[in-house]
Amino acid sequence: MDAMAANSTGRTLPPLPDYTLTPQPPLIAAIPDKYLALILPILAYWGVSLFFHWIDEKDFFPQYRLHTPAEVLKRNHVSRWEVFRDVILQQIIQTIFGVGMGYFDQDYLLGKEEHDIAVWAQRLRIAQTYIPGVLATTGLDTQGIAKNLAGSHAMLAAALSGGQYNLIQESVAGELLPAFAPWEMVVAKAIYYAVVPAIQFTLAILIVDTWQYFWHRAMHLNKWLYTTFHSRHHRLYVPYAYGALYNHPVEGFLLDTLGTGLAYLIVGMTPRQSMWFFTCSTIKTVDDHCGYVFPWDPLQHITSNNAGYHDVHHQSWGIKTNFSQPFFTFWDGLMGTKWSGGDVSARYSRAKLAAQAKLDAELAATARTDTVTKSLPQDSGIAASHPQPYENDTATASPTARHAHLLSQHRLPIPAGKAQAQALGSRQQILDDTVGGGVQVLAEEAEEEREAQQEVEREVQQVLRRSPRKKNAPQPTTSTASPLKGLRGRVSGVNSSLHGRGSGVLGVESSR
């Protein structure tokens, strides 16, 4: 095509250099690059995960935690060992698949780089032939301008005149042939080494985001897919770093292995490029599940899809929202699946208090009976206004899910409309996961609500007893605004002592 364009201009292009292809030496001796691309993501996964696990255990940054240690112990419905086991299983499956694909891949060959750069330089030369005609439409005399610039800016004058350079090179056979201008080679190298890879990585990210969004969304909107496969991942109501790939093996292969593999093949990455892409994707996924919102973490700020955004998706009231992963959130915005219930800091604060109270009660009980060891117990195992995809959630929700939802509305009401449909659908999906203890989760939430309402009633009675002017006043109910406001303030105050921040840390917009 470039040769045809050159012939149409009536000019001879500088020739392309010859090349000889040779296999690319491995980055690490004895490990082919295509297999190293499978090893590096696993090393990155456990390296980053163990870093977050270490600061979890040492409690180094409690002010940036989304959840307290008590929540990790009391709210999750799967043990750390089960999470570790299933992640290892998924990585084994990924590795076997990758080795199988690599067996049929040919070795990556080097030696054509200068030829391909020269191809881009030819394309630049051909593009210059259109400059006089384009500028003539604006009334500019490019030939006259080129003559005036010829003495001081020869390269610019040649480009304006349509790529007419008086540059000669001598071939091996002694022929005099046209040569590329120095600036043409510089730009061609920038295109080859920077622009093209940037486009490849951008397209790969879009492919992965699209693949994962629609499969992830289907896993939530289809009851069979959710209960059979995806519900396993959501037994982690309090995500932590090495639980990022805690999935059913079928889901892990379908969403993660196939998604990134297809992106790699479609955009035509080299083995070295795939090392970066697979490894960076893995680190981003771990960071989204880390449970921390660090102000100095670049992955928390490059896109709005971060730990705070994805953590909402793991809560019982937001599980049917925020499906986008792992890079950007544009699909949630376009498809109307972003969390639209406003600020979530009060909900996080309530969960922190409830988990801590439950843990304290258990420790007190075990201390009285002297039947436990000295260690802590192990793990117990905004959008568009249209209602889709939540239009059926209100109609299909069971009475149990409705009761749990209405009970939570007394203290932390969710705005009417789409946000309520999101929360109601999320609770129904929790209830559908019978194997993962969905009924127990809603029962615990209901008990927390009852205890909180009783606490409000006690506070109101205390206020009335201390105020003579209000002794004869009618007693307010637990649904009045003032006691609720006081409780929210009290919860926020206690929050700082239970590890975690308020709305500033969560990364969730206050309104949509």
C-alpha positions in Angstrom: 0.0 0.0 0.0 2.9 2.4 0.8 4.6 1.5 -2.5 1.3 2.3 -4.4 1.0 5.6 -2.6 4.6 6.4 -3.5 4.0 5.6 -7.1 1.0 7.9 -7.2 3.1 10.8 -6.1 5.7 10.1 -8.9 8.5 10.1 -6.4 11.0 7.5 -5.2 11.0 6.7 -1.5 14.1 5.9 0.4 14.5 2.1 0.4 13.8 -0.2 3.2 16.8 -2.0 4.8 17.3 -5.7 4.5 16.9 -7.8 7.7 17.7 -11.2 9.1 15.5 -12.8 11.7 17.0 -14.5 14.8 15.3 -15.9 18.0 15.1 -13.4 20.8 17.4 -14.5 23.7 15.4 -15.1 27.0 15.4 -12.4 29.6 16.5 -15.0 32.1 18.6 -17.9 30.9 16.9 -21.2 30.7 13.4 -19.7 31.1 11.7 -18.8 27.7 10.0 -15.4 27.8 6.6 -16.9 27.1 6.8 -18.9 30.3 8.4 -16.1 32.3 5.2 -14.1 31.4 3.3 -16.8 33.4 5.6 -16.7 36.4 5.9 -13.0 36.9 2.2 -12.3 37.6 2.2 -15.1 40.3 5.3 -13.6 42.0 3.7 -10.2 41.8 0.4 -11.5 43.2 2.0 -13.0 46.3 4.6 -10.3 46.7 2.0 -7.5 46.8 -0.5 -9.6 48.8 2.1 -10.5 51.5 3.0 -6.8 51.8 -0.6 -6.0 52.6 -1.0 -9.0 54.8 2.1 -7.9 56.8 0.8 -4.4 57.4 -2.6 -6.0 58.3 -0.9 -8.1 61.0 1.2 -5.3 62.3 -1.6 -2.8 62.0 0.7 -0.1 60.7 -1.8 2.1 58.9 -5.2 1.8 60.7 -6.2 5.3 59.6 -6.3 4.1 56.0 -8.2 0.8 56.5 -11.6 0.3 55.1 -12.4 -2.4 57.7 -11.2 -3.3 61.1 -9.5 -6.6 62.2 -12.7 -7.5 64.0 -14.6 -7.3 60.7 -12.2 -9.6 59.0 -12.7 -12.1 61.8 -16.5 -11.9 62.2 -18.0 -10.9 58.8 -16.2 -13.2 56.3 -17.8 -16.6 55.7 -14.7 -18.4 54.5 -11.4 -19.2 56.2 -8.1 -17.8 55.2 -6.9 -21.4 54.4 -9.8 -21.9 52.0 -9.0 -18.6 50.3 -5.3 -19.5 50.0 -6.1 -23.0 48.7 -8.5 -21.8 46.0 -6.2 -19.0 44.8 -3.4 -21.6 44.4 -5.7 -23.8 42.4 -6.7 -21.0 40.1 -3.0 -20.1 39.5 -2.2 -23.7 38.7 -5.1 -23.8 36.1 -3.8 -20.5 34.6 -0.3 -21.8 34.4 -1.3 -25.1 32.7 -3.4 -23.2 30.2 -0.6 -20.7 29.5 2.0 -23.5 29.1 -0.4 -25.3 26.6 -0.8 -22.1 24.6 2.9 -21.4 24.7 3.6 -24.9 23.3 2.0 -23.9 20.0 3.5 -20.4 19.9 6.6 -19.8 17.8 9.6 -18.2 19.3 9.6 -14.4 19.0 12.1 -13.3 16.4 14.3 -10.2 16.3 16.1 -8.4 13.5 13.2 -6.6 11.7 13.1 -3.5 14.0 15.1 -1.2 11.7 13.0 -2.3 8.7 9.7 -1.6 10.5 11.0 1.8 11.7 11.9 2.6 8.1 8.3 1.6 7.1 7.0 4.3 9.5 9.5 6.8 8.0 8.2 6.0 4.6 4.6 6.6 5.8 5.7 10.0 7.1 7.3 10.9 3.8 4.1 9.9 2.0 2.0 12.0 4.4 4.1 15.1 3.6 3.1 14.9 0.0 -0.4 16.0 1.0 0.8 19.1 2.9 0.8 21.6 0.0 -2.7 20.6 -1.1 -4.1 20.8 2.4 -2.6 24.2 3.1 -3.6 25.5 -0.3 -7.3 25.1 0.8 -6.5 27.8 3.5 -5.0 30.2 0.9 -1.4 29.6 1.8 1.3 29.5 -0.8 3.5 26.6 0.5 6.0 26.9 -2.4 6.7 30.5 -1.7 6.9 29.9 2.1 9.3 27.0 1.4 11.6 29.2 -0.7 11.8 31.8 2.1 12.6 29.1 4.7 15.1 27.2 2.5 18.1 29.0 3.8 17.4 29.0 7.5 15.1 26.0 8.0 15.9 23.5 5.2 14.0 20.6 6.8 10.9 22.6 7.4 11.0 24.0 3.8 11.3 20.5 2.4 8.4 19.2 4.4 6.2 22.2 3.3 7.1 21.6 -0.3 5.7 18.1 -0.1 8.7 16.1 1.2 11.2 17.1 -1.4 14.5 16.5 0.3 17.9 16.6 -1.4 19.3 13.8 0.8 21.3 11.1 -0.8 22.7 7.8 0.6 25.0 5.3 -1.0 23.9 1.6 -1.1 26.1 -1.4 -0.6 26.3 -1.8 -4.4 27.4 1.8 -4.8 24.1 3.2 -6.0 23.0 6.7 -4.9 19.5 6.5 -3.3 17.2 8.9 -1.6 17.6 9.0 2.2 15.4 9.8 5.2 15.6 13.1 7.0 16.9 12.8 10.5 13.7 14.1 12.0 11.7 11.4 10.1 13.8 8.7 11.7 13.4 10.2 15.2 9.6 10.4 14.8 9.4 6.9 13.2 11.3 5.4 16.2 9.0 7.2 18.6 6.0 5.8 16.9 7.5 2.3 16.8 8.8 2.2 20.4 6.2 4.4 22.2 3.0 5.2 20.3 2.2 1.8 19.0 2.8 0.0 22.3 0.7 2.7 24.1 -2.1 2.0 21.7 -1.8 -1.7 22.2 -1.9 -1.4 26.0 -4.9 0.9 25.8 -6.8 -1.4 23.6 -5.9 -4.4 25.8 -7.2 -2.5 28.8 -10.5 -1.8 27.0 -10.9 -5.4 26.0 -10.2 -6.7 29.5 -12.6 -4.1 31.1 -15.3 -5.0 28.6 -14.9 -8.7 28.9 -14.9 -8.6 32.7 -17.7 -6.2 33.1 -20.2 -8.1 31.1 -19.3 -11.5 32.4 -19.2 -10.1 36.0 -22.5 -8.4 35.5 -24.0 -11.7 34.1 -22.7 -13.5 37.1 -24.8 -11.2 39.3 -28.0 -10.9 37.2 -28.3 -14.6 36.5 -29.2 -16.5 39.6 -27.8 -19.8 38.5 -24.5 -18.3 37.5 -24.3 -16.4 40.8 -25.2 -19.3 43.1 -23.1 -21.9 41.1 -20.0 -19.9 40.6 -19.7 -16.3 41.7 -21.2 -16.5 45.2 -17.9 -18.1 46.3 -16.0 -14.9 45.8 -18.6 -12.9 47.8 -18.2 -14.9 50.9 -15.5 -12.3 51.5 -17.6 -9.4 52.7 -14.4 -7.9 54.0 -11.9 -8.3 51.1 -8.2 -8.6 51.7 -5.3 -8.6 49.2 -4.6 -12.3 48.7 -8.3 -13.0 48.3 -8.5 -11.1 45.0 -8.4 -14.3 43.0 -10.6 -16.3 45.4 -13.0 -17.6 42.8 -14.7 -20.7 41.6 -12.2 -22.4 39.2 -14.6 -22.0 36.3 -15.1 -18.3 36.9 -11.4 -17.7 37.4 -10.6 -19.3 34.1 -13.5 -17.6 32.2 -13.1 -14.1 33.5 -9.4 -13.7 34.3 -7.5 -16.3 32.2 -9.5 -16.0 29.0 -10.0 -12.2 29.3 -6.4 -11.2 29.5 -5.4 -14.0 27.1 -7.7 -12.7 24.4 -6.6 -9.1 24.9 -2.9 -10.3 24.5 -3.7 -12.1 21.3 -6.0 -9.5 19.7 -3.7 -6.5 20.1 -0.6 -8.6 19.0 1.6 -8.1 22.0 5.2 -9.4 22.2 6.2 -11.8 25.0 8.0 -8.9 26.8 4.9 -6.7 26.5 2.7 -9.5 27.9 5.0 -9.6 31.0 4.1 -6.0 31.7 0.5 -6.4 30.9 -0.2 -9.5 32.8 1.8 -8.4 35.8 0.3 -4.9 36.0 -3.2 -6.3 35.6 -2.5 -8.7 38.5 -1.2 -5.9 40.8 -4.2 -3.8 40.0 -6.6 -6.6 40.9 -4.8 -7.2 44.2 -4.8 -3.5 45.0 -8.5 -3.3 44.4 -9.1 -5.9 47.1 -6.4 -4.7 49.6 -8.8 -3.0 52.0 -6.7 0.2 52.2 -7.0 3.6 50.6 -3.6 5.0 50.7 -3.2 8.7 49.6 0.2 7.8 48.1 -0.9 4.7 46.2 -0.9 5.7 42.5 -3.2 2.9 41.6 -5.9 4.4 43.9 -5.8 7.7 41.9 -5.0 6.8 38.2 -8.7 5.7 37.8 -11.8 5.9 39.9 -11.9 2.1 40.1 -10.0 1.5 43.3 -10.3 -0.3 46.6 -13.0 2.0 48.0 -15.1 1.7 44.8 -14.8 -2.1 44.6 -15.3 -2.6 48.3 -18.9 -1.3 48.0 -19.5 -4.2 45.6 -18.6 -6.6 48.4 -21.1 -5.3 50.9 -24.5 -6.9 51.4 -26.2 -3.7 50.4 -24.1 -3.0 47.3 -23.4 -6.4 45.9 -25.4 -5.7 42.7 -23.6 -2.5 41.9 -20.1 -1.4 40.8 -19.4 -4.3 38.5 -16.5 -2.7 36.6 -13.0 -4.1 37.1 -10.1 -4.0 37.1 -9.1 -0.7 35.4 -11.9 1.9 34.6 -15.5 2.4 35.6 -17.0 3.7 32.4 -19.1 0.6 31.8 -20.8 1.1 35.2 -21.6 4.6 34.2 -22.9 3.7 30.7 -25.0 0.8 31.9 -26.4 2.5 35.0 -24.8 0.1 37.6 -22.8 2.5 39.7 -23.8 2.6 43.4 -26.3 5.5 43.6 -27.2 5.4 47.3 -24.9 8.3 48.2 -22.3 8.5 51.0 -21.6 5.1 52.6 -19.5 6.1 55.6 -22.3 5.6 58.1 -22.8 2.1 56.9 -19.2 1.3 57.2 -19.1 2.7 60.7 -22.1 0.6 61.8 -20.4 -2.5 60.5 -17.2 -1.7 62.4 -19.1 -1.2 65.6 -21.2 -4.4 65.2 -18.2 -6.6 64.4 -16.2 -5.2 67.3 -19.2 -5.7 69.7 -19.6 -9.3 68.5 -15.9 -10.0 69.0 -15.8 -8.4 72.4 -18.8 -10.5 73.5 -17.2 -13.7 72.3 -13.9 -12.9 74.1 -15.7 -12.1 77.3 -17.8 -15.3 77.1 -14.7 -17.5 76.5 -12.8 -15.8 79.3 -15.6 -16.7 81.7 -15.7 -20.4 80.7 -11.9 -20.9 80.4 -12.4 -23.1 77.4 -10.4 -21.2 74.8 -6.8 -20.7 74.1 -5.0 -17.4 74.5 -5.1 -16.6 70.8 -8.0 -14.9 69.0 -10.5 -17.2 67.2 -9.7 -18.1 63.6 -11.7 -16.9 60.7 -15.3 -18.1 60.8 -15.5 -18.8 57.7 -23.4 7.4 39.8 -25.4 6.3 37.2 -28.1 7.0 34.6 -31.6 7.5 35.9 -33.2 4.6 34.1 -34.0 1.6 36.3 -32.2 -1.1 34.2 -30.8 -3.6 35.2 -32.7 -3.3 38.5 -36.2 -3.0 37.2 -37.2 -6.5 38.3 -35.4 -6.6 41.6 -38.3 -5.0 43.6 -40.9 -7.3 42.1 -38.9 -10.5 42.5 -37.5 -9.9 46.0 -38.6 -12.4 48.6 -40.4 -11.4 51.8 -37.3 -12.1 53.8 -35.2 -9.8 51.7 -37.9 -7.1 51.9 -38.0 -7.4 55.7 -34.2 -7.1 56.1 -34.2 -4.1 53.7 -37.1 -2.3 55.5 -35.5 -2.9 58.9 -32.2 -1.2 57.7 -34.2 1.8 56.4 -35.1 2.9 60.0 -31.6 4.2 60.7 -29.8 4.5 57.4 -32.4 5.2 54.8 -31.5 4.7 51.2 -32.9 7.2 48.6 -36.1 6.1 46.9 -36.0 4.8 43.4 -33.0 3.1 41.8 -30.8 3.1 44.9 -33.5 1.2 46.9 -33.8 -1.3 44.0 -30.0 -1.8 44.1 -29.9 -2.4 47.8 -33.0 -4.7 47.8 -31.6 -6.7 44.9 -28.2 -7.0 46.7 -29.9 -8.4 49.8 -31.9 -10.9 47.8 -28.6 -12.0 46.1 -27.0 -12.5 49.5 -30.1 -14.5 50.5 -29.8 -16.7 47.4 -26.3 -17.9 48.5 -27.5 -20.6 50.9 -24.2 -22.5 50.8 -22.3 -19.4 51.7 -24.5 -18.5 54.7 -26.6 -15.8 53.1 -29.5 -16.3 55.5 -27.1 -15.9 58.4 -25.7 -12.6 57.0 -29.1 -11.0 56.8 -30.0 -12.4 60.2 -26.9 -10.8 61.7 -27.8 -7.5 60.0 -31.3 -7.6 61.4 -30.0 -8.3 64.9 -27.6 -5.4 64.6 -30.5 -3.1 63.5 -32.6 -4.2 66.5 -29.8 -3.6 68.9 -29.1 -0.2 67.4 -32.7 0.8 67.7 -32.9 -0.3 71.3 -29.8 1.8 71.9 -31.5 4.8 70.4 -34.5 4.3 72.6 -32.3 4.2 75.7 -30.6 7.4 74.7 -34.0 9.1 74.2 -35.2 8.0 77.6 -32.0 9.3 79.2 -32.4 12.7 77.5 -36.0 12.9 78.7 -35.1 12.0 82.3 -32.4 14.7 82.4 -34.6 17.4 80.9 -37.5 18.5 83.2 -39.1 20.5 80.4 -39.6 17.4 78.3 -40.9 15.0 80.9 -44.5 15.7 79.8 -43.6 15.8 76.1 -44.7 12.9 73.9 -42.0 10.3 73.5 -40.4 10.2 70.0 -40.1 6.9 68.2 -36.9 5.4 66.9 -37.7 6.6 63.4 -37.5 10.3 64.2 -34.8 12.4 62.7 -33.1 13.8 65.8 -32.2 10.5 67.5 -31.0 9.2 64.2 -28.8 12.2 63.7 -27.3 11.8 67.1 -26.6 8.1 66.6 -24.9 8.8 63.3 -22.7 11.4 64.9 -21.9 9.0 67.8 -21.0 6.2 65.3 -18.7 8.5 63.4 -17.0 9.5 66.6 -16.3 5.9 67.6 -15.2 5.0 64.1 -11.8 6.6 64.6 -10.9 4.2 67.5 -11.9 1.1 65.5 -9.5 1.5 62.6 -10.8 3.3 59.5 -11.9 6.6 58.2 -15.0 8.4 57.3 -16.3 9.3 53.8 -13.0 10.9 52.8 -11.3 7.5 52.7 -14.0 5.5 50.9 -13.7 7.0 47.5 -17.4 7.0 47.0 -19.2 10.1 45.8 -21.8 11.5 48.1 -24.4 11.8 45.4 -25.0 10.8 41.8 
